[in-house]
Amino acid sequence: MRQISRARRSTWPAAITKAGEQQGTGWERLGRLPLLLGAAAGPLFAATALVEGILRSDYHPVRHPISSLAFGPRRGVQIANFLMAGTFYGSLAIGLARSDTQDDRSRAIPILVGTASAGLVMSGLLTADPVSGYPVGTPDKAVPTTVGTLHNLAALPLVVGMSGAALVEAERSARRGQWIWAVSSALAGSFMPSAFVVAAAGFAQQRRLVARAGLVQRMAVGTALGWATALAIRRLEQVR
């Protein structure tokens, strides 16, 4: 009986270890989900805004901002688009924090991406003022409202968050000798804020910029979301 009891006890550590490994595999798969959502956020946001812009005959993507899609009978689509992107980037921030290696315990990038996600959520909850004659019948420069002003300020967390995260990632990648990714991140982080400033000037009706302000804004947003997607994919590869 003692021998049987000892044999059973000897099998316990192996069984516990095997169960732990299976549970760990499950947690690893669950841990990849936030990164997958972060990788999908940018393409989904861009595709939704593109389709919505095409479906509106009086809306001109080269001239009008993305936020103006939150007007009209289909306004809920763009509002949901902002909220979806903000939520997905919030999950990306969590995934980035969990996927950091022992040598990369800095929380700067997850915090900055989380800041950007908060800006997108605020953009969805707060409606912008009419800009550049859209919706039809409104002036090119409408009288600013409190809600519209807060919506415009919500762009700051997005710009600061994504551009800051890209610049931090550029510095970290340069230290590792990953020069292509480092240069790409540095260029993205530098381009985003400058493009947003130019777009804001166009929406403020600066003559030379107003006709292409929407295009410049889309270039800035596309750079931010595209870089975030690339970052999420890189971290997914590291996790695998």
C-alpha positions as CSV (number, residue, x, y, z in Angstrom):
1,M,0.0,0.0,0.0
2,R,2.9,2.3,0.8
3,Q,4.4,1.6,-2.6
4,I,1.1,2.4,-4.4
5,S,0.7,5.6,-2.3
6,R,4.3,6.7,-3.2
7,A,3.7,5.9,-6.9
8,R,0.6,8.1,-6.9
9,R,2.4,10.9,-5.2
10,S,5.2,10.7,-7.8
11,T,2.7,11.2,-10.6
12,W,1.2,14.4,-9.0
13,P,4.0,16.8,-10.0
14,A,3.9,15.6,-13.6
15,A,0.2,16.0,-13.7
16,I,0.2,19.4,-12.2
17,T,3.0,20.5,-14.6
18,K,1.0,19.2,-17.6
19,A,-2.1,21.0,-16.4
20,G,-0.1,24.2,-15.9
21,E,1.3,24.0,-19.4
22,Q,-2.1,23.5,-20.9
23,Q,-3.5,26.4,-18.9
24,G,-0.5,28.5,-20.0
25,T,-1.1,27.7,-23.6
26,G,-4.7,28.9,-23.2
27,W,-3.6,32.1,-21.5
28,E,-1.1,32.7,-24.3
29,R,-3.8,32.4,-26.9
30,L,-6.0,34.7,-24.9
31,G,-3.1,37.1,-24.6
32,R,-2.8,37.3,-28.4
33,L,-6.4,38.4,-28.8
34,P,-5.7,42.1,-27.7
35,L,-2.9,42.3,-30.3
36,L,-5.2,40.8,-33.0
37,L,-7.8,43.4,-32.2
38,G,-5.2,46.2,-32.3
39,A,-4.0,44.9,-35.7
40,A,-7.6,44.9,-37.1
41,A,-8.6,48.3,-35.7
42,G,-6.9,50.5,-38.3
43,P,-8.1,48.6,-41.4
44,L,-11.7,48.4,-40.1
45,F,-11.8,52.1,-39.2
46,A,-10.4,53.2,-42.6
47,A,-12.7,50.8,-44.6
48,T,-15.8,52.0,-42.7
49,A,-14.9,55.7,-43.2
50,L,-14.1,55.1,-46.9
51,V,-17.4,53.4,-47.6
52,E,-19.4,56.0,-45.7
53,G,-17.7,58.8,-47.7
54,I,-18.5,57.1,-51.0
55,L,-22.2,56.6,-50.1
56,R,-22.8,60.3,-49.5
57,S,-23.1,62.4,-52.6
58,D,-22.5,65.8,-51.0
59,Y,-19.5,64.6,-48.9
60,H,-16.0,65.1,-50.4
61,P,-13.3,63.2,-48.6
62,V,-10.6,65.4,-50.0
63,R,-12.2,68.5,-48.4
64,H,-14.2,67.3,-45.4
65,P,-13.0,65.7,-42.2
66,I,-13.7,62.2,-41.1
67,S,-15.7,63.5,-38.1
68,S,-18.3,65.1,-40.5
69,L,-19.5,61.5,-41.3
70,A,-21.2,61.6,-37.8
71,F,-23.9,63.9,-39.3
72,G,-27.1,62.8,-41.1
73,P,-29.3,59.7,-40.9
74,R,-26.3,57.4,-41.0
75,R,-24.4,59.2,-38.2
76,G,-24.5,56.2,-36.0
77,V,-22.1,54.3,-38.3
78,Q,-19.2,56.7,-37.8
79,I,-19.9,57.1,-34.1
80,A,-19.7,53.3,-33.7
81,N,-16.6,53.4,-35.9
82,F,-14.9,55.8,-33.5
83,L,-15.9,53.8,-30.4
84,M,-14.9,50.5,-32.0
85,A,-11.4,51.8,-32.9
86,G,-11.0,53.3,-29.4
87,T,-11.9,50.1,-27.7
88,F,-9.7,47.9,-30.0
89,Y,-6.7,50.2,-29.4
90,G,-7.4,50.1,-25.6
91,S,-7.1,46.3,-25.9
92,L,-3.9,46.8,-27.9
93,A,-2.4,48.8,-25.1
94,I,-3.1,45.9,-22.8
95,G,-1.6,43.4,-25.2
96,L,1.5,45.5,-25.6
97,A,2.0,45.7,-21.8
98,R,1.7,41.9,-21.5
99,S,4.0,41.2,-24.5
100,D,6.9,43.3,-23.2
101,T,10.0,41.2,-22.6
102,Q,12.0,41.3,-19.4
103,D,14.3,43.8,-21.1
104,D,11.5,46.1,-22.2
105,R,9.5,46.8,-19.1
106,S,8.9,50.5,-20.0
107,R,5.2,51.2,-20.0
108,A,5.6,54.3,-22.2
109,I,4.3,52.7,-25.4
110,P,1.2,50.9,-23.8
111,I,0.3,54.1,-21.9
112,L,0.6,56.3,-25.1
113,V,-1.4,53.9,-27.2
114,G,-4.0,53.8,-24.4
115,T,-4.1,57.6,-24.5
116,A,-4.8,57.5,-28.3
117,S,-7.6,55.0,-27.7
118,A,-9.2,57.4,-25.2
119,G,-9.0,60.2,-27.8
120,L,-10.9,58.0,-30.3
121,V,-13.6,57.2,-27.8
122,M,-14.0,60.9,-26.9
123,S,-14.3,61.6,-30.6
124,G,-17.2,59.2,-30.9
125,L,-19.0,60.5,-27.8
126,L,-18.7,64.2,-28.8
127,T,-20.1,65.4,-32.1
128,A,-18.0,67.8,-34.2
129,D,-19.3,71.2,-35.5
130,P,-20.1,71.5,-39.2
131,V,-17.0,72.2,-41.3
132,S,-16.4,73.5,-44.8
133,G,-20.1,73.5,-45.8
134,Y,-21.0,70.0,-44.6
135,P,-23.7,69.1,-43.9
136,V,-25.2,70.9,-46.9
137,G,-26.7,74.3,-45.9
138,T,-24.2,75.0,-43.1
139,P,-21.6,77.8,-43.4
140,D,-18.0,77.0,-44.2
141,K,-17.0,78.1,-40.7
142,A,-19.8,77.5,-38.2
143,V,-20.0,79.2,-34.8
144,P,-18.1,76.8,-32.4
145,T,-20.0,75.0,-29.8
146,T,-18.8,73.6,-26.5
147,V,-19.3,70.0,-27.6
148,G,-17.6,70.7,-31.0
149,T,-14.6,72.3,-29.3
150,L,-14.2,69.3,-27.0
151,H,-14.4,67.0,-30.0
152,N,-11.6,68.9,-31.6
153,L,-9.5,68.7,-28.4
154,A,-10.1,64.9,-28.4
155,A,-7.7,64.8,-31.4
156,L,-4.8,65.8,-29.1
157,P,-4.7,62.5,-27.2
158,L,-4.8,60.6,-30.5
159,V,-2.0,62.7,-32.0
160,V,0.2,62.8,-28.9
161,G,-0.4,59.2,-28.1
162,M,0.3,57.6,-31.5
163,S,3.2,59.9,-32.5
164,G,4.8,59.6,-29.0
165,A,4.5,55.8,-29.1
166,A,6.1,55.7,-32.6
167,L,9.0,57.9,-31.5
168,V,9.6,55.8,-28.3
169,E,9.5,52.7,-30.4
170,A,11.9,54.2,-32.9
171,E,14.4,54.9,-30.1
172,R,14.1,51.4,-28.6
173,S,14.4,49.8,-32.1
174,A,17.5,51.8,-32.8
175,R,19.2,50.5,-29.6
176,R,18.5,47.0,-30.9
177,G,19.9,47.7,-34.3
178,Q,16.5,47.3,-36.1
179,W,17.2,50.3,-38.3
180,I,14.5,49.9,-40.9
181,W,11.7,49.7,-38.3
182,A,13.4,52.5,-36.3
183,V,13.5,54.9,-39.2
184,S,9.9,54.0,-40.2
185,S,8.6,54.6,-36.7
186,A,10.6,57.9,-36.5
187,L,9.2,59.1,-39.8
188,A,5.6,58.1,-38.8
189,G,5.9,59.8,-35.4
190,S,7.2,63.0,-37.0
191,F,4.7,63.2,-39.8
192,M,1.5,62.7,-37.7
193,P,1.5,65.9,-35.7
194,S,2.7,68.1,-38.6
195,A,0.0,66.7,-40.9
196,F,-2.7,67.2,-38.2
197,V,-1.7,70.8,-37.8
198,V,-1.9,71.4,-41.6
199,A,-5.4,69.7,-41.7
200,A,-6.6,71.8,-38.7
201,A,-5.5,75.0,-40.5
202,G,-7.5,73.9,-43.6
203,F,-10.6,73.2,-41.6
204,A,-10.2,76.7,-40.1
205,Q,-10.6,77.9,-43.7
206,Q,-7.1,78.8,-44.6
207,R,-7.5,79.5,-48.3
208,R,-4.5,77.5,-49.6
209,L,-5.3,74.4,-47.5
210,V,-9.1,74.2,-47.2
211,A,-9.7,72.4,-50.5
212,R,-7.4,69.5,-49.4
213,A,-7.7,69.5,-45.7
214,G,-9.7,66.3,-45.6
215,L,-7.0,64.5,-47.7
216,V,-4.2,65.7,-45.4
217,Q,-6.2,64.6,-42.3
218,R,-6.6,61.1,-43.9
219,M,-2.9,60.9,-44.5
220,A,-2.2,61.7,-40.9
221,V,-4.8,59.3,-39.6
222,G,-3.7,56.6,-42.0
223,T,-0.2,57.0,-40.9
224,A,-1.2,56.7,-37.2
225,L,-3.4,53.7,-37.7
226,G,-1.1,52.0,-40.2
227,W,1.8,52.3,-37.8
228,A,-0.2,50.9,-35.0
229,T,-1.3,47.9,-37.1
230,A,2.4,47.2,-38.0
231,L,3.4,47.4,-34.3
232,A,0.6,44.9,-33.4
233,I,1.7,42.5,-36.1
234,R,5.4,42.7,-35.0
235,R,4.4,42.0,-31.4
236,L,2.3,39.1,-32.5
237,E,5.3,37.6,-34.3
238,Q,7.4,38.0,-31.1
239,V,4.7,36.3,-29.1
240,R,4.6,33.3,-31.5
